[in-house]
Amino acid sequence: MTIKDTEIGNDFQSFGLRPEILQGITEAGFETPSPIQKQAIPLVLEGKDIIAQAQTGTGKTAAYGLPCLNRINVANGMQVLVLTPTRELALQVSDELYKLGKNLGIKTTTIYGGASYTKQISQVTKGAQVAVATPGRLLDLLKGKELKNFKPSMVILDEADEMLDMGFMEDIESIFNLLPEERQTLLFSATMPDAIKKLASKYQTHPAHVKITPTEKSSKNIEQVYYVIDESERDAAVVRILDYENPYKAIIFTKTKKEADDLKTNLNFKGYPVEALHGDLNQKQREQVLKSLHNGQVKILVATDVAARGLDVKDLSLVINFHLPFDSESYTHRIGRTGRAGKSGKAVTLVTTRESRALLRLKGTSGNNLTIASLPTKKEVQVRREQDFLDKIIATDIHTDAEEVLEKLLKLEDKKSVALKLLSTMLDKTKISGAEKIGKSVGEWNETPPPGRRGGGGGRSSGGYRGGRESRDSSKGKPNESGRRQSSPSKKEGGPVFAKSAKKTQRFRNK
């Protein structure tokens, strides 16, 4: 069964959603349903199982979230379970569902490895109606019978193919076997490999099919490169890229609000004109940031995906992905902000060796224009700065007072000395500090993805129901989604290795 767009109205009122849900939609800034929402919402409201093929960035969270929230009875405790492949996505989904359902009094909780078992169990016990979970931790809790009366009637698999790639499919099947048989099961996936189809046939009943074909393609005017770095080198790599590219205007995309704030602070400390844009800013603050960017007071914007929705920046020459985006749709949305109106642009993505599998997936769906490169060296940055300096001198109009100043100087020094001292004064301003080598050379990077489960993304810690959450930094060695410790990649343990050397590289080396 497939629904056509023409069968549904062009506003959310046409779905017959409750007033409190419509209020949440308005507060979230949604105006008209996206194609996936038009097709999926009526089917979910009818209680049907669905298989939906759609990318992140198409509005799929609201596509399943709105009708599921609409069907919740607030007095009945846990009713909706969303399974996601990573902690970061789980927190993002949980926040969005909370905002859409808060006017009904709906509480959401996030269940994932690396956070307190006791707190997560308590949040379910206290009556949260929605749980967004990563498979490993949820399975641990269900096997240990820690979650009393955990009987969701609506279960959603979000990014099902990503969970398959990360080795979670066995966990998912175990979870399904521990959940009530009488349930509505919704499966969302960017692709439909045979393993996903087999899963659907085993756990769904006469599912309706929804498919949204991506229409955006990467611009031919955009040079797309990725640099391989160590996790600890992200900030230093951004500084090196900005020094080398010297963009007219740039956007740096981060996964979280804390990353955006931290990176802004670091870049401000180093003298860059930069502001951060994320969901914690009120409307007045947001408007001030955008005004500063448009009038040129700020040249660099550090932003989260959600905050950058609908953002139109003129003369944007550079986009930096601080982390690899979740999927090709998000990647296309990000880089499409440069290279507009026939102008050229550049998109740079920072990648660690742990992200090889995700990188290969992205390359396969982004038009194969994404190529590996080595981060500019200190010497290359200096050479480029000097060339920019020469170009600027040649293009500069002679100031009316310059001749008078020159005559005064020539009374004190000979022509060559004057010229050399003036140039030296100006060149001092183009010097960069630090002699570190950052990142891997092209030859050091082996793109063969590791077998088995991939290390979980940036861990964030939750402190209660959505709306009152504090976050903290992830760190190496903390538990992954399943609560198990993750180790550094090596040849034996399945992490990506370097083709030229198995030795651990020095993070900052002279070159």
C-alpha positions in Angstrom: 0.0 0.0 0.0 1.3 3.4 -1.0 -0.2 6.8 -0.4 0.2 9.6 -3.0 0.9 13.2 -1.9 -2.2 14.4 -3.6 -4.4 12.5 -1.3 -3.3 14.6 1.7 -3.8 18.3 2.4 -0.9 20.8 2.5 -1.2 21.6 6.3 -0.9 19.7 9.5 -4.5 20.4 10.5 -5.7 18.1 7.7 -4.4 15.0 9.7 -6.9 15.6 12.5 -4.1 15.8 15.2 -5.0 17.0 18.7 -4.8 20.7 19.4 -1.9 20.3 21.8 0.1 18.4 19.1 -0.7 21.2 16.6 0.6 23.7 19.1 3.8 21.8 19.5 4.2 21.8 15.7 3.7 25.5 15.5 6.2 26.1 18.3 8.7 23.9 16.5 8.5 26.1 13.4 7.0 23.5 11.1 4.7 25.1 8.5 3.8 22.4 5.9 4.2 18.7 6.0 7.2 17.2 4.1 6.6 14.4 1.6 7.5 11.7 4.1 5.1 13.2 6.7 2.3 13.4 4.2 2.6 9.7 3.4 3.4 8.3 6.8 1.3 10.2 9.3 -2.1 9.0 8.1 -0.9 5.4 8.1 0.5 5.5 11.6 -2.7 7.2 12.9 -4.6 4.2 11.5 -2.4 1.9 13.5 -0.7 0.2 10.5 2.8 -1.1 10.4 4.9 0.7 7.9 8.2 0.4 6.1 9.5 3.8 5.2 12.6 4.5 3.1 13.8 8.0 3.7 16.9 9.9 4.6 17.6 11.9 7.8 16.8 15.5 6.9 13.4 14.7 5.3 11.4 15.1 8.5 11.1 11.5 9.4 11.2 12.0 13.2 8.0 14.0 13.0 6.6 11.6 10.4 6.5 8.8 13.1 6.6 11.1 16.1 3.5 13.2 15.6 1.0 10.3 15.0 2.5 8.2 17.8 2.4 11.2 20.3 -1.2 11.8 19.1 -2.2 8.3 20.1 -0.6 8.4 23.6 -2.8 8.2 26.8 -0.7 10.2 29.2 -2.0 8.2 32.2 -0.8 4.9 30.9 3.0 5.1 31.2 5.4 3.7 28.6 3.8 3.5 25.2 6.4 4.5 22.5 9.8 3.0 22.0 12.2 4.4 19.4 15.5 2.5 18.7 18.4 4.4 17.2 22.0 3.4 16.4 23.8 6.0 18.4 23.5 8.0 21.6 23.8 11.3 19.7 20.8 10.5 17.5 18.9 9.1 20.5 19.3 12.4 22.3 18.4 14.4 19.2 15.2 12.4 18.7 14.2 12.5 22.3 14.5 16.3 22.4 12.4 16.7 19.3 9.7 14.3 20.5 9.6 16.1 23.9 9.1 19.5 22.2 6.3 18.2 20.0 4.5 16.5 22.9 5.2 18.7 25.9 1.8 20.5 25.7 0.1 17.1 26.3 2.3 16.5 29.3 4.3 13.8 27.6 7.7 12.9 29.1 10.5 11.3 27.2 13.6 9.5 28.4 16.8 8.4 26.7 18.3 5.0 27.4 21.9 4.4 26.4 25.3 3.1 27.6 27.6 5.4 29.6 24.9 6.9 31.7 23.4 5.8 35.1 21.4 2.6 35.1 19.5 3.8 38.2 18.5 7.1 36.6 17.2 5.6 33.4 15.2 2.9 35.3 13.8 5.7 37.6 12.7 7.8 34.6 10.7 4.9 33.2 9.2 4.0 36.6 8.2 7.7 37.1 5.9 7.5 34.1 7.8 8.5 30.9 5.5 7.7 28.0 8.3 7.7 25.4 11.7 6.0 25.5 14.4 6.6 22.9 17.1 3.9 23.2 20.2 2.4 21.7 20.0 -1.4 21.4 22.8 -2.5 23.7 21.8 -0.8 26.9 18.1 -1.4 26.4 18.7 -5.2 25.9 20.8 -5.2 29.1 17.9 -3.7 31.1 15.3 -6.0 29.5 17.3 -9.1 30.1 17.9 -8.1 33.7 14.2 -7.4 34.1 15.1 -4.0 35.4 12.2 -2.2 33.6 8.9 -3.0 35.2 5.8 -2.8 33.0 7.8 -1.9 30.0 5.2 -2.8 27.3 5.3 -0.2 24.5 2.5 -0.5 22.0 4.3 1.4 19.3 7.9 0.5 18.4 10.0 2.4 15.8 13.3 1.4 14.3 15.1 4.6 13.2 18.1 4.3 10.8 17.6 0.5 10.6 20.3 0.1 8.0 22.8 2.0 10.1 22.0 -0.4 13.0 22.6 -3.3 10.6 26.0 -1.9 9.6 27.0 -1.4 13.2 26.2 -5.0 14.1 23.1 -4.4 16.2 20.6 -6.6 14.3 21.0 -9.5 16.7 20.3 -7.2 19.6 17.2 -5.8 17.9 15.8 -9.3 17.3 16.4 -10.1 20.9 14.6 -6.9 22.0 11.6 -7.7 19.8 11.3 -11.1 21.4 11.1 -9.5 24.8 8.5 -6.9 23.8 4.7 -7.5 23.6 3.6 -9.3 20.4 0.6 -7.0 20.1 2.3 -3.8 18.9 2.5 -1.4 16.0 6.0 -1.6 14.4 7.4 1.2 12.2 10.6 0.7 10.3 12.6 3.7 8.9 15.7 3.2 6.8 17.6 5.1 4.2 18.3 1.9 2.2 16.5 -1.5 2.0 19.1 -4.3 2.1 17.8 -7.9 2.2 18.5 -8.1 6.0 16.1 -5.2 6.6 13.4 -6.8 4.4 13.8 -10.1 6.3 13.5 -8.3 9.6 10.3 -6.6 8.4 8.8 -9.8 7.2 9.5 -11.4 10.6 8.2 -8.7 12.9 5.6 -6.7 11.0 2.1 -7.5 9.9 1.0 -6.5 6.4 3.1 -3.3 6.4 2.4 -0.3 4.2 5.3 0.9 2.2 6.4 4.5 2.0 9.4 5.7 -0.1 10.9 9.1 -0.6 13.5 9.5 -3.3 16.2 12.1 -2.5 16.1 14.9 -5.1 19.1 17.0 -4.0 22.5 16.3 -5.5 25.8 17.6 -4.5 26.7 20.8 -6.5 29.3 20.5 -9.2 30.6 23.9 -8.1 31.7 22.5 -4.7 35.1 21.0 -4.1 34.6 18.3 -1.6 37.5 16.9 0.5 38.0 15.0 3.7 41.0 15.0 6.1 41.8 12.0 8.3 42.7 13.1 11.9 42.9 11.8 15.4 39.9 12.6 17.6 41.9 15.0 19.8 43.0 17.0 16.7 39.6 18.4 15.6 40.0 21.9 17.0 43.6 22.2 15.8 42.5 21.0 12.3 39.8 23.6 12.1 42.4 26.3 12.9 44.7 25.0 10.2 41.9 24.9 7.6 40.8 28.4 8.4 44.4 29.7 8.2 44.9 28.1 4.8 41.5 28.8 3.2 41.1 32.3 4.6 37.4 32.1 3.7 35.3 35.2 3.0 32.6 33.5 5.1 32.4 30.0 6.5 30.0 27.7 8.5 31.3 25.0 10.7 28.7 22.3 11.5 28.9 20.5 14.9 26.7 17.7 16.2 26.0 19.3 19.6 25.3 22.7 21.2 28.2 22.2 23.6 30.6 21.5 20.7 29.5 24.7 19.0 30.0 26.8 22.2 33.4 25.2 22.9 34.7 25.6 19.4 33.5 29.2 19.3 35.3 30.0 22.5 38.5 28.4 21.2 38.4 30.2 17.9 37.6 33.5 19.6 40.6 33.1 21.8 42.7 32.7 18.7 41.4 35.9 17.2 38.8 34.7 14.7 35.5 36.7 14.3 33.1 33.8 15.1 29.7 33.3 16.6 27.7 30.1 17.6 24.2 29.3 16.5 22.2 26.6 18.3 18.9 25.8 20.0 19.8 27.4 23.3 19.7 30.9 21.8 16.5 32.8 22.1 15.1 34.6 19.1 16.7 37.9 19.9 20.1 36.3 20.3 19.7 34.4 17.0 18.8 37.5 15.1 21.8 39.3 16.5 24.1 36.5 15.4 22.7 36.4 11.9 22.9 40.2 11.7 26.6 40.1 12.6 27.2 37.5 10.0 25.3 39.4 7.2 27.0 42.7 7.9 30.5 41.2 8.0 31.2 41.7 11.7 31.4 37.9 12.0 33.0 35.8 9.2 32.6 32.4 10.8 29.5 30.7 12.1 29.6 27.5 14.2 26.2 25.9 14.1 24.2 22.8 14.7 22.1 21.3 11.9 18.8 22.2 13.6 19.8 25.8 14.3 20.9 26.2 10.6 17.6 25.1 9.1 16.4 27.7 6.5 19.6 29.7 7.0 20.7 31.6 3.9 24.2 33.1 4.0 25.4 35.2 1.0 29.0 34.7 -0.3 29.7 31.6 1.8 32.9 30.1 0.4 33.6 27.3 2.9 31.7 24.7 4.9 33.5 22.5 7.5 31.9 19.4 8.9 33.4 19.1 12.4 32.1 15.6 12.5 31.0 13.3 9.7 27.2 13.9 9.2 24.7 11.2 10.0 23.8 10.6 6.4 24.1 11.8 2.8 21.0 13.9 3.0 22.4 15.9 5.9 25.7 16.1 4.1 24.0 17.5 1.0 22.1 20.0 3.0 25.2 21.3 4.7 27.5 21.6 1.7 24.7 23.0 -0.5 25.0 26.3 1.4 28.2 27.1 -0.6 28.8 27.0 -4.3 25.6 28.9 -5.1 24.7 31.2 -8.0 27.4 29.8 -10.2 30.1 30.6 -7.6 32.6 28.0 -6.5 32.8 26.7 -2.9 34.6 24.2 -0.8 33.4 21.6 1.7 35.8 20.0 4.2 34.9 17.1 6.4 37.0 15.9 9.3 37.1 12.1 9.7 38.7 9.7 12.3 39.8 6.2 11.6 36.8 4.9 13.6 34.4 6.4 11.0 35.6 4.5 8.0 32.4 2.5 7.5 30.2 5.6 7.7 32.6 7.5 5.3 32.2 4.8 2.7 28.4 4.9 3.0 28.5 8.7 2.6 30.8 8.5 -0.4 28.5 6.0 -2.1 25.5 8.2 -1.8 27.0 11.7 -2.3 27.9 11.5 -6.0 31.4 10.1 -5.4 32.8 13.7 -5.4 34.2 13.3 -1.9 38.0 12.8 -2.1 40.8 12.4 0.5 43.4 15.0 1.0 46.2 15.8 3.5 45.7 18.8 5.8 47.8 21.8 4.8 51.2 21.9 6.5 52.5 25.0 8.4 54.7 25.8 5.4 51.8 25.5 2.9 49.8 27.9 5.0 52.6 30.4 5.2 53.2 30.2 1.4 49.5 30.8 0.8 49.4 33.7 3.2 52.3 35.3 1.5 50.7 34.9 -1.9 47.5 36.4 -0.6 49.6 39.3 0.8 51.3 39.9 -2.6 47.9 39.8 -4.4 46.5 42.3 -1.9 49.4 44.7 -2.4 49.1 44.6 -6.2 45.4 45.3 -6.0 45.7 48.1 -3.5 45.0 51.7 -4.6 47.8 54.2 -3.6 46.8 56.3 -0.6 46.9 60.1 -1.0 49.3 60.5 1.9 51.6 57.6 0.9 53.9 59.7 -1.1 54.5 62.2 1.7 55.2 59.4 4.2 57.6 57.7 1.7 59.6 60.9 1.3 60.0 61.2 5.0 61.2 57.6 5.3 63.7 58.0 2.4 65.4 60.8 4.3 66.1 58.3 7.1 66.8 55.1 5.1 67.7 54.0 1.5 64.9 52.7 -0.8 65.6 49.0 -0.3 65.7 49.3 3.5 62.5 51.2 3.6 60.8 48.6 1.3 62.1 45.7 3.3 61.1 47.2 6.7 57.6 48.0 5.5 57.2 44.5 4.1 58.6 42.9 7.2 56.1 44.8 9.4 53.2 43.6 7.3 54.5 40.1 6.9 54.7 39.7 10.7 50.9 39.9 10.7 50.7 36.9 8.3 52.9 34.6 10.4 51.3 31.5 12.0 52.4 29.8 15.2 53.0 26.2 15.9 54.9 23.6 13.9 52.7 20.6 14.5 51.7 18.2 11.9 48.0 17.4 12.2 46.1 14.5 10.6 47.2 11.6 8.4 48.7 11.8 5.0 46.8 10.3 2.1 49.0 7.2 2.0 48.5 6.5 5.7 44.7 6.1 5.4 43.2 2.6 4.8 39.5 2.9 3.9 38.7 -0.8 4.6 35.9 -0.7 7.2 36.3 -2.8 10.4 34.3 -5.9 11.0 31.6 -6.1 13.6 30.2 -3.2 15.7 31.6 0.3 15.3 32.5 2.4 18.3 29.5 4.5 19.4 29.6 8.2 18.5 30.0 11.2 20.7 28.6 10.2 24.1 26.4 12.7 25.9 25.0 12.2 29.4 21.4 12.8 30.3 20.1 14.1 33.6 16.3 13.5 33.6 13.4 14.0 31.3 13.9 16.2 28.2 13.9 19.9 28.9 16.1 19.6 32.1 19.1 17.9 30.7 22.7 18.7 31.3 25.4 17.4 28.9 29.0 16.5 29.4 31.9 15.6 27.2 32.5 12.1 25.9 35.9 10.6 26.5 38.0 7.7 25.2 37.4 4.6 27.1 33.9 5.3 28.3 31.2 2.7 27.7 29.6 2.5 24.3 25.8 2.2 23.6 25.7 -1.3 25.1 27.5 -0.1 28.2 30.7 -2.1 27.2 34.1 -0.4 27.2 35.4 0.6 23.8 39.1 0.4 23.1 41.3 2.1 20.6 41.4 0.6 17.1 44.1 -1.8 16.3 44.9 -4.5 13.7 43.7 -7.3 16.0 40.6 -5.6 17.3 39.2 -4.6 13.9 39.8 -0.8 13.9 40.9 0.8 10.6 44.6 0.7 10.3 47.1 2.7 8.3 48.5 1.2 5.1 52.0 2.3 5.7 52.5 1.8 9.4 50.8 0.1 12.3 52.5 2.3 14.8 50.5 4.9 16.6 51.1 8.3 15.0 52.2 11.3 17.0 49.3 13.7 17.1 51.4 16.8 16.7 54.7 16.4 14.8 57.1 18.8 13.4 57.2 19.0 9.6 
